Amino acid sequence: MKFSVSIGDHVYDEFCNFARKVADGNLSLLAAIAIKEVLKRPPSEIAKLVEIQRYDRQFANRSAWMKAYWNALGILMEQPDHDAFNSPYSPRTFGKFYAVLLMNRIGQPDEEADPFFPYIGPQPVTPDSPAPRQWTFLRTTTPLIAAEAVANQLRNHGAFN
C-alpha cells in the first residue's frame, strides 16, 4: 500500500540522513519501523507529541511563531503558557528560572524576517546560580526546535528542583 504525508523540510532532511545511517537510505523501511514503534507507545504520550507538532506547523508569521514557541515550551515543560500581560515579550516563570523573548532593537518593533532571541535566567540570582543563556534562531527555524533547545537547558539546570 502507498500513502503520502506532508512533513516539513527539516524533518524530511533529518529522516533522510537517519535513513542513510541505519537503512541504506531506504525511507520506506525506516518509515514502517517508525510507525510500528509509535503504535507501541501509550496514546496519551503520542497525543502530547501530536499537540506539540501542531504548534510547529503554525508559524506563518512572526506573531504566530512566538505564540507557537510559548505554547510548545509550556507543553514541553508540562506547564501551560500563562501570559498574564498578553504579550509574546513578557517573561514566563519556569520554577527557579524565567524565560523571555528579547526584541531585536530597543524601541522599535521587530521586522518579520528578524531572528528570535530566547533568553533564560535564574531567579533569584545567587552565587551558585547558573549563568543566563541566550539563543539566536533564524526566522526559518521552527518554534518547536527553539522550544526544545530552551526546555532542554531548563531541565539541565533543574528548573523545578
Buried (B, 14 or more C-beta within 10 A) or exposed (E): EEEEEEEBEBBEEEBEEBBEEEBEEEBEEBBEEEEEEEEEEEEEEEEBEEEBBEBBBBBEEBEBBBBBBBBBBBBBBEBEBEBEEEEBEEBBEBBBBBBBBEBEEEEEEBEEEBEBBBBBBBBEEEEEBBEEBEBEBEBEBBBBBBBBBBBEBBBEBEBEE
